[in-house]
Amino acid sequence: MDPDSPLSESTRAALLHSQIIDLTTTGRRTGRKRRIEIFLHHDDGQLFITGMPRADRTRDWIHNIAADPHVVIHLKQTVAADVPAVARVLTDPEERRPFIEAAARRWRRTDVPEMLQHSPLIVLTVDSASDGDTLG
C-alpha cells in the first residue's frame, strides 16, 4: 500500500487483517446495490474473498462482480470505513491455488481440491481512481 494514501493509517491497518466485512456489489440485472456479510482474507499482501465450495450454483455476488467489478469493502470491526475497490474473479486453477490454500489453512479445511473446483474467489484491489491507493 502507498504510505501517502488518503486512507487513514487505521483503515490501512484494518485492511491488512483478515476479518468479517460487508461487501457491496451492484446487481447485474437491477443495478441496485447488494450488500452481503463475508470474510475478507489478507495473505502475502493481497486482499481476497472466497467461500465454501458449492457445486450446485454460482453465488449472486460473483455474477454481480463479473458484470461490474466495482465494489465497496465495508470495514466494521476495529475500524468502520467504506473502501472502494475493484474485484477480479479468478477462474484459472493455478492462479486460484495459493489463495484457496491460504483460506483452507485459515479455516483448517482439508478439502482443497473441492475448494479449488467449487469455491468462489475474487481478488480485490483498493480502487486507485477513488483514493490513489492500491493493495496487492
Backbone as JSON Lines, residues from 0, in Angstrom:
{"i":0,"aa":"M","n":[0.84,-1.18,0.0],"ca":[0.0,0.0,0.0],"c":[0.88,1.24,0.0]}
{"i":1,"aa":"D","n":[0.41,2.27,-0.61],"ca":[1.12,3.54,-0.66],"c":[0.99,4.24,0.68]}
{"i":2,"aa":"P","n":[2.1,4.51,1.37],"ca":[2.03,5.16,2.67],"c":[1.46,6.57,2.6]}
{"i":3,"aa":"D","n":[1.47,7.21,1.42],"ca":[0.93,8.56,1.27],"c":[-0.54,8.55,0.87]}
{"i":4,"aa":"S","n":[-1.17,7.39,0.96],"ca":[-2.57,7.24,0.58],"c":[-3.48,8.11,1.44]}
{"i":5,"aa":"P","n":[-4.58,8.59,0.86],"ca":[-5.57,9.32,1.65],"c":[-6.28,8.44,2.69]}
{"i":6,"aa":"L","n":[-6.17,7.12,2.57],"ca":[-6.75,6.25,3.59],"c":[-6.04,6.5,4.91]}
{"i":7,"aa":"S","n":[-6.8,6.51,5.98],"ca":[-6.18,6.71,7.29],"c":[-5.29,5.52,7.63]}
{"i":8,"aa":"E","n":[-4.37,5.76,8.53],"ca":[-3.47,4.68,8.97],"c":[-4.27,3.53,9.57]}
{"i":9,"aa":"S","n":[-5.31,3.86,10.33],"ca":[-6.12,2.8,10.96],"c":[-6.89,2.0,9.91]}
{"i":10,"aa":"T","n":[-7.36,2.65,8.85],"ca":[-8.05,1.93,7.77],"c":[-7.07,1.03,7.03]}
{"i":11,"aa":"R","n":[-5.89,1.56,6.72],"ca":[-4.88,0.73,6.04],"c":[-4.52,-0.48,6.91]}
{"i":12,"aa":"A","n":[-4.35,-0.25,8.21],"ca":[-4.0,-1.36,9.11],"c":[-5.13,-2.38,9.16]}
{"i":13,"aa":"A","n":[-6.38,-1.91,9.19],"ca":[-7.52,-2.83,9.25],"c":[-7.6,-3.69,7.99]}
{"i":14,"aa":"L","n":[-7.28,-3.12,6.84],"ca":[-7.31,-3.9,5.6],"c":[-6.27,-5.02,5.6]}
{"i":15,"aa":"L","n":[-5.26,-4.87,6.41],"ca":[-4.19,-5.87,6.44],"c":[-4.47,-7.0,7.42]}
{"i":16,"aa":"H","n":[-5.67,-7.07,7.96],"ca":[-6.05,-8.14,8.88],"c":[-7.29,-8.84,8.34]}
{"i":17,"aa":"S","n":[-7.24,-10.14,8.23],"ca":[-8.4,-10.91,7.79],"c":[-9.52,-10.71,8.8]}
{"i":18,"aa":"Q","n":[-10.75,-10.54,8.29],"ca":[-11.87,-10.22,9.17],"c":[-13.2,-10.35,8.43]}
{"i":19,"aa":"I","n":[-14.27,-10.32,9.21],"ca":[-15.6,-10.27,8.63],"c":[-15.89,-8.84,8.21]}
{"i":20,"aa":"I","n":[-16.39,-8.69,6.99],"ca":[-16.73,-7.38,6.43],"c":[-18.11,-7.47,5.8]}
{"i":21,"aa":"D","n":[-18.6,-6.35,5.33],"ca":[-19.7,-6.34,4.39],"c":[-19.11,-5.96,3.04]}
{"i":22,"aa":"L","n":[-19.69,-6.51,1.98],"ca":[-19.24,-6.22,0.62],"c":[-20.45,-5.78,-0.17]}
{"i":23,"aa":"T","n":[-20.34,-4.63,-0.82],"ca":[-21.42,-4.15,-1.68],"c":[-21.03,-4.34,-3.13]}
{"i":24,"aa":"T","n":[-21.91,-5.0,-3.86],"ca":[-21.79,-5.17,-5.31],"c":[-23.0,-4.48,-5.94]}
{"i":25,"aa":"T","n":[-22.97,-4.36,-7.26],"ca":[-24.11,-3.81,-7.99],"c":[-24.81,-4.96,-8.7]}
{"i":26,"aa":"G","n":[-26.12,-5.07,-8.48],"ca":[-26.9,-6.13,-9.11],"c":[-26.77,-6.11,-10.61]}
{"i":27,"aa":"R","n":[-26.46,-7.23,-11.2],"ca":[-26.22,-7.28,-12.65],"c":[-27.46,-7.03,-13.47]}
{"i":28,"aa":"R","n":[-28.63,-7.34,-12.95],"ca":[-29.89,-7.11,-13.68],"c":[-30.58,-5.83,-13.23]}
{"i":29,"aa":"T","n":[-30.6,-5.59,-11.92],"ca":[-31.38,-4.47,-11.38],"c":[-30.59,-3.18,-11.28]}
{"i":30,"aa":"G","n":[-29.27,-3.28,-11.17],"ca":[-28.45,-2.1,-10.94],"c":[-28.49,-1.61,-9.51]}
{"i":31,"aa":"R","n":[-29.22,-2.32,-8.64],"ca":[-29.31,-1.95,-7.23],"c":[-28.08,-2.43,-6.47]}
{"i":32,"aa":"K","n":[-27.75,-1.69,-5.43],"ca":[-26.64,-2.08,-4.57],"c":[-27.06,-3.29,-3.75]}
{"i":33,"aa":"R","n":[-26.17,-4.28,-3.67],"ca":[-26.4,-5.51,-2.9],"c":[-25.29,-5.65,-1.88]}
{"i":34,"aa":"R","n":[-25.66,-5.8,-0.63],"ca":[-24.67,-5.87,0.46],"c":[-24.77,-7.21,1.16]}
{"i":35,"aa":"I","n":[-23.62,-7.87,1.3],"ca":[-23.56,-9.16,1.98],"c":[-22.47,-9.12,3.04]}
{"i":36,"aa":"E","n":[-22.62,-9.97,4.04],"ca":[-21.56,-10.15,5.03],"c":[-20.7,-11.31,4.57]}
{"i":37,"aa":"I","n":[-19.38,-11.13,4.64],"ca":[-18.48,-12.15,4.11],"c":[-17.11,-11.98,4.78]}
{"i":38,"aa":"F","n":[-16.25,-12.96,4.62],"ca":[-14.92,-12.93,5.24],"c":[-13.9,-12.41,4.23]}
{"i":39,"aa":"L","n":[-13.17,-11.38,4.64],"ca":[-12.08,-10.82,3.85],"c":[-10.78,-11.45,4.31]}
{"i":40,"aa":"H","n":[-10.04,-11.99,3.37],"ca":[-8.73,-12.57,3.68],"c":[-7.64,-11.59,3.27]}
{"i":41,"aa":"H","n":[-6.57,-11.61,4.02],"ca":[-5.36,-10.9,3.66],"c":[-4.23,-11.91,3.75]}
{"i":42,"aa":"D","n":[-3.51,-12.09,2.66],"ca":[-2.41,-13.04,2.66],"c":[-1.33,-12.55,1.71]}
{"i":43,"aa":"D","n":[-0.13,-12.45,2.19],"ca":[1.03,-12.08,1.37],"c":[0.77,-10.8,0.57]}
{"i":44,"aa":"G","n":[0.19,-9.79,1.23],"ca":[-0.01,-8.5,0.59],"c":[-1.22,-8.42,-0.31]}
{"i":45,"aa":"Q","n":[-2.05,-9.44,-0.34],"ca":[-3.2,-9.47,-1.26],"c":[-4.5,-9.62,-0.48]}
{"i":46,"aa":"L","n":[-5.51,-8.84,-0.86],"ca":[-6.85,-8.99,-0.32],"c":[-7.64,-9.91,-1.23]}
{"i":47,"aa":"F","n":[-8.39,-10.85,-0.62],"ca":[-9.23,-11.71,-1.43],"c":[-10.4,-12.23,-0.62]}
{"i":48,"aa":"I","n":[-11.4,-12.69,-1.34],"ca":[-12.6,-13.26,-0.74],"c":[-12.88,-14.58,-1.44]}
{"i":49,"aa":"T","n":[-13.16,-15.58,-0.64],"ca":[-13.57,-16.87,-1.17],"c":[-14.74,-17.34,-0.32]}
{"i":50,"aa":"G","n":[-15.25,-18.49,-0.64],"ca":[-16.37,-19.03,0.11],"c":[-16.32,-20.54,0.14]}
{"i":51,"aa":"M","n":[-17.26,-21.1,0.86],"ca":[-17.33,-22.56,0.95],"c":[-17.7,-23.14,-0.42]}
{"i":52,"aa":"P","n":[-17.18,-24.31,-0.71],"ca":[-17.46,-24.91,-2.03],"c":[-18.94,-25.29,-2.18]}
{"i":53,"aa":"R","n":[-19.48,-24.95,-3.34],"ca":[-20.85,-25.34,-3.71],"c":[-20.83,-25.67,-5.19]}
{"i":54,"aa":"A","n":[-21.09,-26.91,-5.52],"ca":[-21.08,-27.34,-6.91],"c":[-22.4,-27.02,-7.6]}
{"i":55,"aa":"D","n":[-23.45,-26.76,-6.83],"ca":[-24.78,-26.64,-7.41],"c":[-25.1,-25.28,-8.0]}
{"i":56,"aa":"R","n":[-24.33,-24.23,-7.65],"ca":[-24.65,-22.91,-8.2],"c":[-23.49,-21.95,-7.99]}
{"i":57,"aa":"T","n":[-23.53,-20.86,-8.76],"ca":[-22.59,-19.75,-8.59],"c":[-23.29,-18.68,-7.77]}
{"i":58,"aa":"R","n":[-22.61,-18.15,-6.79],"ca":[-23.2,-17.11,-5.94],"c":[-23.56,-15.87,-6.75]}
{"i":59,"aa":"D","n":[-24.63,-15.2,-6.32],"ca":[-25.05,-13.98,-6.99],"c":[-23.97,-12.91,-6.97]}
{"i":60,"aa":"W","n":[-23.22,-12.82,-5.86],"ca":[-22.19,-11.78,-5.78],"c":[-21.09,-11.99,-6.81]}
{"i":61,"aa":"I","n":[-20.83,-13.23,-7.18],"ca":[-19.84,-13.5,-8.24],"c":[-20.39,-13.04,-9.59]}
{"i":62,"aa":"H","n":[-21.65,-13.34,-9.88],"ca":[-22.29,-12.86,-11.12],"c":[-22.27,-11.33,-11.17]}
{"i":63,"aa":"N","n":[-22.58,-10.69,-10.04],"ca":[-22.6,-9.23,-10.0],"c":[-21.22,-8.65,-10.29]}
{"i":64,"aa":"I","n":[-20.19,-9.23,-9.7],"ca":[-18.83,-8.74,-9.91],"c":[-18.38,-8.98,-11.35]}
{"i":65,"aa":"A","n":[-18.77,-10.09,-11.93],"ca":[-18.43,-10.34,-13.34],"c":[-19.04,-9.26,-14.23]}
{"i":66,"aa":"A","n":[-20.21,-8.76,-13.87],"ca":[-20.88,-7.72,-14.66],"c":[-20.33,-6.33,-14.36]}
{"i":67,"aa":"D","n":[-19.96,-6.07,-13.1],"ca":[-19.44,-4.77,-12.68],"c":[-18.45,-5.01,-11.55]}
{"i":68,"aa":"P","n":[-17.16,-4.89,-11.81],"ca":[-16.15,-5.23,-10.8],"c":[-15.97,-4.19,-9.68]}
{"i":69,"aa":"H","n":[-16.65,-3.07,-9.76],"ca":[-16.51,-2.04,-8.72],"c":[-17.33,-2.43,-7.5]}
{"i":70,"aa":"V","n":[-16.66,-2.52,-6.36],"ca":[-17.29,-2.95,-5.11],"c":[-16.91,-1.96,-4.01]}
{"i":71,"aa":"V","n":[-17.55,-2.12,-2.86],"ca":[-17.16,-1.37,-1.67],"c":[-16.94,-2.37,-0.55]}
{"i":72,"aa":"I","n":[-15.77,-2.27,0.07],"ca":[-15.44,-3.07,1.25],"c":[-15.86,-2.23,2.46]}
{"i":73,"aa":"H","n":[-16.76,-2.77,3.26],"ca":[-17.22,-2.07,4.45],"c":[-16.54,-2.7,5.68]}
{"i":74,"aa":"L","n":[-15.53,-2.02,6.18],"ca":[-14.87,-2.48,7.41],"c":[-15.79,-2.15,8.57]}
{"i":75,"aa":"K","n":[-15.9,-3.08,9.52],"ca":[-16.87,-2.86,10.61],"c":[-16.43,-3.43,11.94]}
{"i":76,"aa":"Q","n":[-15.18,-3.83,12.05],"ca":[-14.74,-4.39,13.33],"c":[-13.9,-3.37,14.09]}
{"i":77,"aa":"T","n":[-12.6,-3.38,13.95],"ca":[-11.77,-2.44,14.7],"c":[-11.89,-1.02,14.16]}
{"i":78,"aa":"V","n":[-12.25,-0.9,12.88],"ca":[-12.42,0.39,12.21],"c":[-13.69,0.31,11.39]}
{"i":79,"aa":"A","n":[-14.45,1.39,11.37],"ca":[-15.62,1.48,10.48],"c":[-15.22,2.39,9.32]}
{"i":80,"aa":"A","n":[-15.17,1.81,8.11],"ca":[-14.79,2.57,6.93],"c":[-15.34,1.89,5.69]}
{"i":81,"aa":"D","n":[-15.65,2.68,4.68],"ca":[-16.09,2.18,3.38],"c":[-14.96,2.42,2.39]}
{"i":82,"aa":"V","n":[-14.45,1.35,1.81],"ca":[-13.28,1.43,0.95],"c":[-13.64,0.93,-0.45]}
{"i":83,"aa":"P","n":[-13.67,1.83,-1.45],"ca":[-13.92,1.39,-2.82],"c":[-12.81,0.48,-3.31]}
{"i":84,"aa":"A","n":[-13.18,-0.52,-4.09],"ca":[-12.19,-1.47,-4.62],"c":[-12.68,-2.0,-5.96]}
{"i":85,"aa":"V","n":[-11.77,-2.65,-6.65],"ca":[-12.1,-3.35,-7.89],"c":[-11.83,-4.83,-7.63]}
{"i":86,"aa":"A","n":[-12.8,-5.66,-8.01],"ca":[-12.7,-7.1,-7.78],"c":[-12.45,-7.81,-9.1]}
{"i":87,"aa":"R","n":[-11.66,-8.86,-9.03],"ca":[-11.4,-9.69,-10.21],"c":[-11.72,-11.13,-9.83]}
{"i":88,"aa":"V","n":[-12.61,-11.74,-10.6],"ca":[-12.97,-13.14,-10.38],"c":[-11.84,-14.01,-10.92]}
{"i":89,"aa":"L","n":[-11.34,-14.92,-10.08],"ca":[-10.28,-15.84,-10.51],"c":[-10.9,-17.18,-10.85]}
{"i":90,"aa":"T","n":[-10.62,-17.65,-12.06],"ca":[-11.13,-18.95,-12.5],"c":[-10.02,-19.93,-12.85]}
{"i":91,"aa":"D","n":[-8.83,-19.45,-13.18],"ca":[-7.72,-20.33,-13.55],"c":[-7.26,-21.12,-12.32]}
{"i":92,"aa":"P","n":[-7.27,-22.46,-12.39],"ca":[-6.91,-23.27,-11.23],"c":[-5.54,-22.96,-10.63]}
{"i":93,"aa":"E","n":[-4.55,-22.72,-11.45],"ca":[-3.21,-22.46,-10.93],"c":[-3.13,-21.08,-10.28]}
{"i":94,"aa":"E","n":[-3.84,-20.12,-10.8],"ca":[-3.87,-18.79,-10.19],"c":[-4.67,-18.83,-8.88]}
{"i":95,"aa":"R","n":[-5.69,-19.67,-8.83],"ca":[-6.53,-19.81,-7.64],"c":[-5.84,-20.52,-6.48]}
{"i":96,"aa":"R","n":[-4.97,-21.47,-6.82],"ca":[-4.4,-22.37,-5.81],"c":[-3.82,-21.67,-4.58]}
{"i":97,"aa":"P","n":[-2.92,-20.68,-4.7],"ca":[-2.35,-20.11,-3.47],"c":[-3.39,-19.43,-2.58]}
{"i":98,"aa":"F","n":[-4.41,-18.82,-3.18],"ca":[-5.45,-18.17,-2.39],"c":[-6.33,-19.2,-1.68]}
{"i":99,"aa":"I","n":[-6.72,-20.24,-2.42],"ca":[-7.55,-21.29,-1.84],"c":[-6.79,-22.01,-0.72]}
{"i":100,"aa":"E","n":[-5.52,-22.29,-0.95],"ca":[-4.72,-22.96,0.09],"c":[-4.6,-22.08,1.34]}
{"i":101,"aa":"A","n":[-4.43,-20.77,1.16],"ca":[-4.35,-19.86,2.31],"c":[-5.66,-19.86,3.08]}
{"i":102,"aa":"A","n":[-6.78,-19.81,2.37],"ca":[-8.1,-19.84,3.03],"c":[-8.31,-21.18,3.74]}
{"i":103,"aa":"A","n":[-7.92,-22.27,3.09],"ca":[-8.08,-23.59,3.7],"c":[-7.27,-23.7,4.99]}
{"i":104,"aa":"R","n":[-6.05,-23.17,4.99],"ca":[-5.24,-23.17,6.23],"c":[-5.93,-22.37,7.33]}
{"i":105,"aa":"R","n":[-6.41,-21.2,6.97],"ca":[-7.06,-20.33,7.96],"c":[-8.3,-21.0,8.54]}
{"i":106,"aa":"W","n":[-9.07,-21.7,7.7],"ca":[-10.31,-22.34,8.13],"c":[-10.09,-23.78,8.59]}
{"i":107,"aa":"R","n":[-8.83,-24.24,8.56],"ca":[-8.48,-25.62,8.93],"c":[-9.27,-26.65,8.11]}
{"i":108,"aa":"R","n":[-9.37,-26.38,6.81],"ca":[-10.07,-27.29,5.9],"c":[-9.04,-28.17,5.2]}
{"i":109,"aa":"T","n":[-9.44,-29.36,4.87],"ca":[-8.55,-30.3,4.18],"c":[-9.04,-30.64,2.78]}
{"i":110,"aa":"D","n":[-10.14,-30.01,2.34],"ca":[-10.73,-30.34,1.04],"c":[-10.32,-29.35,-0.05]}
{"i":111,"aa":"V","n":[-9.02,-29.09,-0.14],"ca":[-8.51,-28.12,-1.11],"c":[-8.93,-28.45,-2.54]}
{"i":112,"aa":"P","n":[-8.88,-29.71,-3.0],"ca":[-9.32,-29.98,-4.37],"c":[-10.77,-29.57,-4.62]}
{"i":113,"aa":"E","n":[-11.64,-29.83,-3.66],"ca":[-13.05,-29.43,-3.82],"c":[-13.18,-27.91,-3.8]}
{"i":114,"aa":"M","n":[-12.43,-27.27,-2.9],"ca":[-12.45,-25.8,-2.84],"c":[-11.94,-25.21,-4.15]}
{"i":115,"aa":"L","n":[-10.87,-25.77,-4.7],"ca":[-10.34,-25.27,-5.98],"c":[-11.38,-25.36,-7.08]}
{"i":116,"aa":"Q","n":[-12.16,-26.41,-7.07],"ca":[-13.14,-26.62,-8.13],"c":[-14.42,-25.83,-7.91]}
{"i":117,"aa":"H","n":[-14.87,-25.66,-6.65],"ca":[-16.23,-25.16,-6.43],"c":[-16.35,-23.91,-5.56]}
{"i":118,"aa":"S","n":[-15.27,-23.37,-5.03],"ca":[-15.38,-22.18,-4.18],"c":[-15.27,-20.92,-5.02]}
{"i":119,"aa":"P","n":[-16.11,-19.92,-4.74],"ca":[-15.95,-18.64,-5.43],"c":[-14.66,-17.98,-4.96]}
{"i":120,"aa":"L","n":[-14.06,-17.16,-5.81],"ca":[-12.81,-16.49,-5.44],"c":[-12.67,-15.19,-6.2]}
{"i":121,"aa":"I","n":[-12.47,-14.11,-5.45],"ca":[-12.16,-12.82,-6.05],"c":[-10.92,-12.24,-5.37]}
{"i":122,"aa":"V","n":[-10.16,-11.49,-6.13],"ca":[-9.03,-10.73,-5.62],"c":[-9.43,-9.27,-5.69]}
{"i":123,"aa":"L","n":[-9.1,-8.52,-4.65],"ca":[-9.51,-7.12,-4.54],"c":[-8.31,-6.19,-4.64]}
{"i":124,"aa":"T","n":[-8.5,-5.1,-5.35],"ca":[-7.52,-4.02,-5.41],"c":[-8.24,-2.77,-4.95]}
{"i":125,"aa":"V","n":[-7.69,-2.11,-3.93],"ca":[-8.28,-0.87,-3.47],"c":[-8.29,0.09,-4.65]}
{"i":126,"aa":"D","n":[-9.44,0.7,-4.88],"ca":[-9.7,1.49,-6.09],"c":[-8.83,2.74,-6.14]}
{"i":127,"aa":"S","n":[-7.84,2.73,-7.02],"ca":[-6.92,3.87,-7.14],"c":[-7.6,5.08,-7.75]}
{"i":128,"aa":"A","n":[-8.69,4.89,-8.49],"ca":[-9.41,6.03,-9.06],"c":[-10.06,6.86,-7.96]}
{"i":129,"aa":"S","n":[-10.36,6.23,-6.82],"ca":[-11.05,6.93,-5.74],"c":[-10.09,7.59,-4.78]}
{"i":130,"aa":"D","n":[-8.99,6.92,-4.48],"ca":[-8.18,7.45,-3.39],"c":[-6.68,7.35,-3.61]}
{"i":131,"aa":"G","n":[-6.25,6.95,-4.78],"ca":[-4.83,6.91,-5.07],"c":[-4.1,5.76,-4.42]}
{"i":132,"aa":"D","n":[-4.81,4.79,-3.88],"ca":[-4.17,3.7,-3.16],"c":[-4.44,2.38,-3.86]}
{"i":133,"aa":"T","n":[-3.48,1.5,-3.8],"ca":[-3.69,0.15,-4.28],"c":[-3.19,-0.81,-3.23]}
{"i":134,"aa":"L","n":[-3.74,-1.99,-3.25],"ca":[-3.27,-3.06,-2.37],"c":[-3.24,-4.3,-3.22]}
{"i":135,"aa":"G","n":[-2.09,-4.97,-3.25],"ca":[-2.0,-6.22,-3.97],"c":[-1.58,-6.06,-5.34]}
